[in-house]
Amino acid sequence: MNIPAASLTIGGLFIGIAIPLWHTSRFALANIKNASAAMKGAVDDLVPLAAGMAYGAIATATTSGLIGFTTGAITWLGNGAGTLAMWGATGGDADLAVRSASNELTGMGNLILLLLTVVVLGGWKKIPTAWKPKMRVGIISGTLLGLSATLGGAVMATVIPAANNLGSALVGTIA
């Protein structure tokens, strides 16, 4: 069960960057004159987006299964929608692959990802209703940017080895 959309195009990169850019620009412009409400607005607007992006970025490191299928589908749809949007807006070619996954989770790292998934799904009902749409688009953005050179490179260099090592330590202490 694997969708072979393991590379990001310029169009997918556009969608991945446009989502947080849209939300942060709306937040910034709404709070320019009202700086006292900015902290409350940051918690309500930016924290759920960042949490979703973090989960989506690490989820791109799995290669198969239901999570891998979902991230592949998100990447495939994001690449297609972004390429169509860029072609429609600029008339240029936007299907050049910009990056593909180079590091992946081991079995022990997948254990950590699955435990994070349990935390997200288990806590979903308790998450404030206003946060849920922002977390969803954050997951989409994080999935797309998880294959990019910036966020994806940082995740590939730091978070994935840490998840693999934490999973190894967890399995080593239990087994």
Rosetta blueprint (number, residue, H / E / L):
1 M L
2 N L
3 I L
4 P L
5 A L
6 A L
7 S E
8 L E
9 T E
10 I H
11 G H
12 G H
13 L H
14 F H
15 I H
16 G H
17 I H
18 A H
19 I H
20 P H
21 L H
22 W H
23 H H
24 T H
25 S H
26 R H
27 F H
28 A H
29 L H
30 A H
31 N L
32 I L
33 K L
34 N L
35 A H
36 S H
37 A H
38 A H
39 M H
40 K H
41 G H
42 A H
43 V H
44 D H
45 D H
46 L H
47 V H
48 P H
49 L H
50 A H
51 A H
52 G H
53 M H
54 A H
55 Y H
56 G H
57 A H
58 I H
59 A H
60 T L
61 A L
62 T L
63 T L
64 S L
65 G H
66 L H
67 I H
68 G H
69 F H
70 T H
71 T H
72 G H
73 A H
74 I H
75 T H
76 W H
77 L H
78 G H
79 N H
80 G H
81 A H
82 G H
83 T H
84 L H
85 A H
86 M H
87 W H
88 G H
89 A H
90 T H
91 G L
92 G L
93 D L
94 A L
95 D L
96 L L
97 A E
98 V E
99 R E
100 S E
101 A L
102 S L
103 N L
104 E L
105 L L
106 T L
107 G H
108 M H
109 G H
110 N H
111 L H
112 I H
113 L H
114 L H
115 L H
116 L H
117 T H
118 V H
119 V H
120 V H
121 L H
122 G H
123 G H
124 W H
125 K H
126 K H
127 I L
128 P L
129 T L
130 A L
131 W L
132 K H
133 P H
134 K H
135 M H
136 R H
137 V H
138 G H
139 I H
140 I H
141 S H
142 G H
143 T H
144 L H
145 L H
146 G L
147 L L
148 S L
149 A L
150 T L
151 L H
152 G H
153 G H
154 A H
155 V H
156 M H
157 A H
158 T H
159 V H
160 I H
161 P H
162 A H
163 A H
164 N H
165 N H
166 L H
167 G H
168 S H
169 A H
170 L H
171 V H
172 G H
173 T H
174 I H
175 A L
